[in-house]
Amino acid sequence: MNSSELYNLHIEIKELSRLSQELVEPLLVKYDLTSVQFRALQLIVLDESIAAKNVSNHLKIKPAAGTALIDRLERKNLIERVHSEDDRRVVYIQSTESGRETYHSINRCFAKIFRDFYSVLNEEETVRLKQIVGKLTEHVSSCLENKI
């Protein structure tokens, strides 16, 4: 492919990302969550108990932004902070019952949305797309890390 075709492919990928965000955004708005808040909630629910500092690391956001994010989720009664019994300086984040219910409710809706979204691909195409996207993500991440 020439550079013009590659650029057009890049534009198509960006448009696909925008459209997929349009599919999920109304659902998140219904639950008064942003996509980053949902990702954090997902991480906390699935991990069951995670150190507060690891939330920021995992989401690749600054610690101050991670603290603000945790504060918002706590105000919404979706998570709670629990101090370590061994070291009071260590704070773990756990989901509340409401947080788990919210996550699972959203996840069921997402499953339906994404089943429909990817229904135009057969299983082999879906697996291959996952491999390709993973490979591109890894490469671009590596390029960005090497620039820093």
N, C-alpha and C positions, 0 to 999 in steps of 0.2 A: 504494500500500500504506500502511496505517496503521502507527503506531509499534509496535504489538503484533505485527503481521505481519512487520515488518522485524526486530524482536528475535528472533522465532521463526526467521527465515531465518538470522540470525547464529548462533543455537544449532545449527541444522542444519549450517552450514558448520564450526563447531567440532567437531561430532560426526564429520563426514566426515574432518576432519583427524586426529582421534584414531584413528579406525578405520584410516585409511591408514597411520598410524604403527605400529599393531599388526601390519599386514601386513609391514612392512619390519624392524621391531625384532628379531625372532628371527634374521634373516639377519645383521644387524650383530653381534648377540651371539655368533653362531657364529664370527665373525671377530675377536671381542674389540675391536669398535669402537663408538663412540657415533656418533650422526648427525652431530655437528659434526666429529668426526675424519674421518668418511667424506667430508663436504663438503670439508674441507681436502685430503684425499688426492686427491679428484677434481680440485680446482683445481690442485694441484701436478703431477699426472700429465698433465693436459690442457695446462697451460702449459709443461711441460718444465723450466723454470727460472724461479723467481719470487723476488724479494727478500723476505726474511723479514718486513719491515714491511708488505708488501703483502698477506700472508696475513691479518693482523689486519684491515686496512682492508677487504679484500674480504668477509670473513665478518662484518664489523661487530661485532668484539669488541675489548676493550681490549688494548693491546700486551702487558701482562703475561700475559693469558689466552692470547694468540697464542704467546708464548714457551713457556708450559707445554704447550700443544697440540703445538707442534713437538717439544718434548722427548719427549713421550709417543710420537709417531709415530716419532721417531728411535730410541727404546729398543725399539720393535717392529720395527726394521729395515725400515720402509716408506719412509723418506725419509733424506736425508743433507744436511748443511750443507756448502756449498762457498764458500770466501772468494773474492771478486773478485780477479782478478789486477791490476786497475788500482787498486783501493782496498780494502785489507785490512779496513777498517771495514764494508764492505758484504758481507753474507752472503746467498747465494742458497740456496734450498731446491730440491732435485731429488729425484725419486722413485728408489728402488732398483728392481732387477729384481723383487724380492719385492713391493714396493709396486705396481708396474705389474700384476703378475700378480693380486694381491689385488683391486685396483680393477676390472680387467676381469672377473674371476670374479664379483664382487658385481654389477657392471653387467649381466652376462648374466642373472643371477637377477632383478634389478630389472626388466629388459626384459620378462621373462615375467610377473612380478607385475603390472606396470602395463598391459601389453597386456590382461590379463584384467580388471583394475580398470576400465579405460576401454572395454571391449568393449561395454558397454550403450549407448554413444554412437556415432552414425555420424561420419564424418570432419568433416562440416560442424559438427555439434554440438561436437566436440572442439576445432576451430579457434575457434569462438565462445566456448567456455568459457575457452580460453587467453586470448583477448582480454579477456574480462570480468574474469578474475582479475588479469591484468596491470594493467588500468585501476584496479581497486580497490586493488591493492597500491601502485601509484604514488600514488594519491590519499591513502591513509592515511599512507604514508611522508612525503608532502609536509606533511600536517597535523601530524604528529609533529615534523618538522624545524622547522616554523614556531613550534611551542610552546617550543622550546629557546632 
